Amino acid sequence: VPPRHAAPPESMPADALTIRFALDDPNGLHTRPAALLVKALAGFPGQARIRNYFAGTPPVNARSINQVALANIRRGDVAELVLWGEGAEEARAAVSRLIAG
């Protein structure tokens, strides 16, 4: 199934770093994994947005547990996390470690 919106919205810089990952958790990206994501981004001063890539939903603040949990990213969906600004490389590494488990 091709995504409805393959590119990040225009408000994100062209040099932003993007991570896409499939959700395997039976409950999707609910409160507990959302909290882990927010914690992984805690030391990163830049910007972070996440969305349901295949559904093409608008991005939400990836630093907010509530917004991430309500982003409607369910099992089998692909999440797209976009990072930019100071510390984006370090944030990508931290989130990649989290995804790898």
C-alpha positions as CSV (number, residue, x, y, z in Angstrom):
1,V,0.0,0.0,0.0
2,P,1.7,3.2,-1.1
3,P,1.6,6.1,1.5
4,R,-0.7,9.0,0.9
5,H,2.0,11.5,1.7
6,A,5.5,10.1,1.1
7,A,7.3,13.4,1.8
8,P,7.4,15.2,5.2
9,P,5.3,18.4,5.2
10,E,6.9,21.5,3.9
11,S,7.4,23.1,7.4
12,M,10.2,20.6,8.0
13,P,13.6,21.4,6.6
14,A,14.9,19.5,3.6
15,D,18.0,18.3,5.5
16,A,15.8,16.8,8.3
17,L,16.7,13.2,9.4
18,T,14.0,10.6,8.9
19,I,13.5,7.3,10.6
20,R,10.7,4.9,9.4
21,F,9.8,1.8,11.4
22,A,7.1,-0.7,11.5
23,L,5.1,-1.2,14.7
24,D,5.0,-4.8,16.0
25,D,3.5,-4.2,19.4
26,P,-0.1,-5.6,19.5
27,N,-1.3,-2.3,21.0
28,G,0.6,-0.1,18.5
29,L,2.3,3.1,19.7
30,H,0.3,3.5,22.9
31,T,1.3,5.2,26.2
32,R,4.1,2.9,27.3
33,P,6.1,2.9,24.1
34,A,5.3,6.6,23.6
35,A,6.9,7.3,27.0
36,L,10.0,5.4,25.9
37,L,10.3,7.4,22.7
38,V,9.8,10.7,24.6
39,K,12.5,9.6,27.1
40,A,14.9,8.8,24.2
41,L,14.4,12.3,22.8
42,A,14.8,14.0,26.2
43,G,18.4,15.2,25.8
44,F,17.9,16.4,22.3
45,P,17.3,20.2,21.9
46,G,16.1,20.1,18.3
47,Q,12.7,19.4,16.8
48,A,11.0,16.0,16.5
49,R,7.8,15.1,14.8
50,I,6.1,11.7,14.3
51,R,3.2,10.5,12.1
52,N,1.6,7.4,10.7
53,Y,3.5,7.3,7.4
54,F,1.1,5.0,5.4
55,A,-2.1,6.8,6.6
56,G,-0.5,10.2,5.7
57,T,-1.6,11.8,9.0
58,P,-0.2,15.1,10.0
59,P,2.9,15.0,12.2
60,V,2.6,15.6,15.9
61,N,5.2,16.6,18.5
62,A,7.3,13.5,19.3
63,R,8.2,15.0,22.7
64,S,4.6,14.8,23.9
65,I,3.5,11.4,25.3
66,N,-0.1,12.3,24.8
67,Q,0.4,13.5,21.2
68,V,2.4,10.4,20.3
69,A,-0.1,8.0,21.9
70,L,-3.0,9.7,20.1
71,A,-1.2,9.7,16.7
72,N,-3.1,6.5,15.8
73,I,-0.1,4.5,14.9
74,R,-1.2,0.9,15.3
75,R,0.3,-2.6,14.8
76,G,1.4,-3.1,11.2
77,D,1.6,0.7,10.6
78,V,4.8,2.4,9.7
79,A,5.8,5.4,11.9
80,E,7.8,8.2,10.4
81,L,9.9,10.2,12.9
82,V,11.5,13.4,11.5
83,L,14.3,15.1,13.5
84,W,16.1,18.4,12.8
85,G,18.1,21.0,14.5
86,E,20.8,20.7,17.2
87,G,21.6,17.1,18.2
88,A,19.5,15.4,15.4
89,E,22.2,12.8,14.7
90,E,22.4,11.9,18.4
91,A,18.6,11.7,18.6
92,R,18.5,9.4,15.6
93,A,21.1,7.1,17.2
94,A,19.1,7.0,20.5
95,V,15.9,6.2,18.7
96,S,17.5,3.6,16.5
97,R,18.8,1.9,19.6
98,L,15.4,2.0,21.1
99,I,13.8,0.5,18.0
100,A,16.5,-2.3,17.8
101,G,15.5,-3.2,21.3
